[in-house]
Amino acid sequence: MSATPSLTARLEWGLVPAVPVPFRGREIADDAQRAYARWMAGQEIAGVAVWAHTGRGRHLTSEQRREVLATWRAAVPLSVIVAGADSPEMAREAKRGGADALLAFPQREHPVAYHEALGRELPVIAFYLYKAAGGVAYDNRTLHAILSLPCVIGIKVATLDSVTTFQRLASLTQLYRGKLLITGEDRFLGYSLAMGAHAALVGMGAALTDLQAAVLVAFRTGNFAKFVRLSSVCDRFAAATFTEPTEGYPRRMLWALAAEGVIPEDACDDPWGPSLLPAQREAVRQAVRAAREASK
């Protein structure tokens, strides 16, 4: 399935938060999820990404995935919904639920055929993800083959901490006219835009969403004083939320949402993440307060 230019245009220069799922224990906190979706619908976003790494899509049951997607589709009927997928069946689930595009979880075996298979269902965003989160270091030859596919509308790059890798992939993607370079770099969001990203699909966007949307607008419009100031704010927030253990970041984003009053304090469980200490939650609260104060 070929991507339509309108989908690319809808994503370009937009923020697509990768949204976490609020849990109480091992059960989805339905009230918190609905409140979160309503809140996000009021933000300046191009769309949301569900079932991604932030949203633990590979761990959710099919029923939970359907519930999550239905909640978001109802909340943002006019926005793009990108759904994480690691198989044609998961892609079909996403299509049935009303998703607009797929974020292809990295796959080591036969990656080009894998992207083609997903693309028979919906347009595909390729995903270069750091290894600690289950990523695959696709080589340049593989990336050229993937980006050459008509169904692939772009690539999300999330290295976590490798500026040089991002630079290499940015240069490679620029060879493919019409393909979006989408930053997933929470720890250097502003710099990744300066290096050629034209959209952002980030877990950090799940909270303090307005600040990150403003970073993209400031860069696109050439308001570089504001861009530098807000980029610094986001970098400091990312340092508190995307830190060791890195797999704790979905819970930290839920903590940040609770700190802002978006979701209840007791709906911040992440059944698949590491245990975190109360002091780490307080650090997130302080980071949220500091970001709000610095952005005034």
N, C-alpha and C positions, 0 to 999 in steps of 0.2 A: 504494500500500500504506500503510495507516494504521499509525502507531506504537502499540505496546502500552504502557499505563501502566507495566508492570513494567520495561521497558527504561529509561524515564526515571527510575524509582525506583532502579534499579541504578546509574545514573550520578550521581544527585544527591549532592552533598557528597563525591564520590569524586575521586581522582587518576587520570588516564589519561595515562601517559607516551607521548609520540610517540617511538617507538624508532628509533634509527639502525641501519644495517646495517654490521657490521664487514666490511671488505674488506682483502685483501692485493693490492695492485695493482688490477686490474680484476676480480678473482675474489672472490666472497663467501667469507669465512673461516668455513666451516661449523662448525668446532670452537668458534670464538669465539661465533658466533651461538647455538649450542646452550647453551653455558655461560652466556651472557647471559640467555637465556630461562629457564633453570633458576633463576638468581639472582633475576630479576624475579618469578618465581612465588612467591617467599618474601616479597615486599614487600606492604604494606597498600595495594593498589591496587584500583580498580574495574574496570580493564581496561587494554588497551594500544591504541595507534593505530599501525597499520602502513601502509606506502605513502604516508604523509603527506609534507610537505615535508622534515621531519627524516629520514625514511626514503628519500628520493629516489624515491618511488613512480612518478613520471612518467618517470624515466630508466631504471628497471629494465626488463628484458625480461619478457615474460609468464611465461616459465619461472622467472626469478628471483623474480617476485612470488609465484608459486605456492609456491616453496620457502620464502620468508619467511613467508607466511601459514600454511603447514603446520607450520612449526617453532613458531610462536606458538600456534596452535590446540592443538597437542599439549601445550604447556607450561602453558597457562592454560585448561583445558577448561571451567571454571565462570565465567570472567571475560568481560566484554564485550570484543569485538574490533571496533574501528572501523577501516575501511579507506578510505584516500584513493581518490577516483574523479574522473575528469574526462570520463567518457563512459558511456553505457549498457553498452558492452561491458566496460569496466573494472568497472562495478558488478556485471555478471553473473559476472565472474571472482571477485569478492569473495564473492558469494553461494555460488558453487560451492565455494569454499574454506572456508566455514563462518563468515564474518564476520557480525556481528550488526547493524551499522549502517555507514553511509557518511559520510565527511567530504567534502563537495562542493568540490573545487577551484574557486575563483572563475572565472566565465565572463562575458565582457562581452556576448556576443550572446545574446539571448533567455534571460536568466537564470531567469525563472520557469518557462518550459517545460522548461528544462534540469533544474531541481530536480524537476519533476514526473516527467520521464523516469527520473531516478535512483531516485525514490521508488517506481517500479513494481517495483523489485527488492528494496530494503531501506529501512528508516527512514533519514532523512537528517538530518545536522547541517550547516546552512549555515555558510559560512566567510567571515568578513570579514578579509582578509589585507592587510598593508601592501604597497604597490606594488613596493618593491624586491625582494620575494620572489615577484612575479608576481600580486599581488592586484589586486582591482578595488574602487574606492570606490563601492559600491552606494549610491544615494541613498535617502532615507527611503521614497519611494513604492515603490521596488523591494523594499526590505526588508519593508515591510508586506505586499506581495503574497507574498513568499517565506514569511514567518512565518505567513501565513494558510493555507498548504497543510497538509492533514492529515498528509502524509507527513513533514513537517519537525518534528523533536522539539525543536529548539533551534538556537542559533547559537554558534559559537566566534568570539571576537573576538581578533585578534592584530594590534594596531597597532604594536607594538614600542616606540614612544615618545610616543604621543599620548594623554595622559590625557583631554583634552577630547573626543576622538572616542569613547573608551571610555565616557565619561559619557553622551554622546548615545545611543549604541547600547544602553547599559544601560537608560536611561529608555524607549526604544522597545520593547525586548524585554519589559519589565515589563507592557506593555499586553496581552500574550498569555499568558493563564493556562495553566499546564501546559507552557509552552515553557521550556527551560533556557537560561539565559545561562551559557555555558561560557568561562572565561577561557583565553586563550592568551598572556597577558601575562607573559612570563618576567621582564621588567625591573621590573614592579611587581605581582607576584603577590598579596601581602597586600592592597594597596590595592584591587585589582580585586575581591577578595572583599568588602571593606567597601562597595564600590559596587554590590553586588548579584549578583555571580557565585555560582552554587551548585554549581559543579563546575570542574575544571581539566583541560585537555588541552594539555600543554605539552612542548616539546622539552627544557626544563631538567629535567623529571621523569625523563628517561632515566638520570640519575645523581643521587646523593644523594637517591634517591627517598624514603627514610624521613623525611628532614627536611621535604620538601614535603608528604607525606601528613600529617605532624604539624601543619603549619600549618593545613590544612583542618580537622582534628579540633579544634584549639585554638579556631579561630574559631567552629565550629559549637557547641561546648560552652560558650562564653563564658569560656574561660581566656585572657583578653586579655593578661595579662603574658607568658605563654608565646608567644602569637600574635605580639606585637610583637617579642620577642627572636628567634624563629625567622624571622620575616619579614625582619628585618635581616640575618640570616645568609644567607638565600636571595638577598636583593638584592645582597649583596657577591659571592656566587658568580656570579650572573647578569652582574654588571659585568665579570667576567673571561672569561665564556664567550660572552656575546651582545654582542660589541664588534666594531669594525671590523677586517677586513672581515666584515660580518655573515654572509655566506654561508659563512664558515668555521665556524659554530657546530656543524654535525653532526660535523665532525672533532674539535672541542674536547670535545664530549660523549663521544666515543669515548676521547679522551685521559683524561677524568675517570674513565671506567670502568676504564681500564688502571691509573690511579693508585691505584684502590681494589682492584686485583687481580681484578676481575671478568672481564676479557678479557685476552689476551696483549698485550704492548707492541707487537708487530709487526702487530696486526690492526686498525689505526686509520686505514686509508686511506679517503679519500672521493674517488672518481674525478671527481666533478663540482664539487668545491669549489676555492677558490683555494689557492695555495701559502701555507703558513704557515712561520714560522721556528722553529728549536729553542727560542729564548727564549720564544716564545709558548706552547709546550708546557710549559715550566718554570713559566710564570705560571699555567697551569691546575693543575699539580701543587700549587703553593703555595696556590692558592685552595681546592682540595679539603682540604688539610691544615688551613688556617685555618678552614674551615667545620666540620670535625669537632671541632677544638679549641674553637671558640666555642659549639658546640651541647651541650657536656658539662654 
